[in-house]
């Protein structure tokens, strides 16, 4: 995911995307634990995407509060 693509979305859309990404992260962790996932790279990417989405949500809420 690119940050500029995520920044174009509304806070409501970002909350939905965060839920989907968190669920995907959970599934990937379970696959890694059970040995079904050969590498941990996807888990790392999902975790970074969650952090990016949360950061952008916080930025949007702060800019809305100051306006």
SVG drawing of the C-alpha trace seen along z (x, -y; Angstrom):
<svg xmlns="http://www.w3.org/2000/svg" viewBox="-17 -26 28 52">
<polyline fill="none" stroke="black" stroke-width="0.4" points="0.0,0.0 1.2,-3.5 0.7,-6.3 -0.5,-8.7 -3.3,-6.3 -4.3,-5.8 -4.3,-9.6 -7.0,-10.1 -9.5,-8.0 -11.9,-9.3 -11.6,-8.4 -14.6,-6.0 -13.0,-4.2 -9.7,-4.0 -11.4,-2.5 -12.9,0.2 -9.5,0.8 -7.9,1.0 -10.4,3.7 -9.7,5.7 -6.0,5.4 -6.1,6.4 -8.1,9.5 -5.6,10.4 -2.7,9.9 -4.4,12.2 -4.9,14.9 -1.3,14.6 0.0,14.9 -2.1,18.1 -0.7,19.5 2.8,18.7 2.3,20.4 0.9,23.6 3.6,23.7 1.4,23.1 3.2,19.8 6.7,20.4 8.1,16.9 7.2,14.2 7.5,11.4 3.7,11.0 3.2,10.8 5.7,7.9 4.1,6.1 0.7,6.4 2.0,5.0 3.6,2.0 0.3,1.4 -1.6,1.4 0.8,-1.2 0.6,-3.3 -3.2,-3.3 -3.4,-4.2 -0.9,-7.0 -2.9,-8.5 -6.2,-8.2 -4.5,-10.1 -3.2,-12.8 -6.7,-13.3 -8.4,-13.5 -5.9,-16.1 -6.2,-18.2 -10.0,-18.1 -9.8,-19.1 -7.7,-22.1 -9.8,-23.5"/>
</svg>
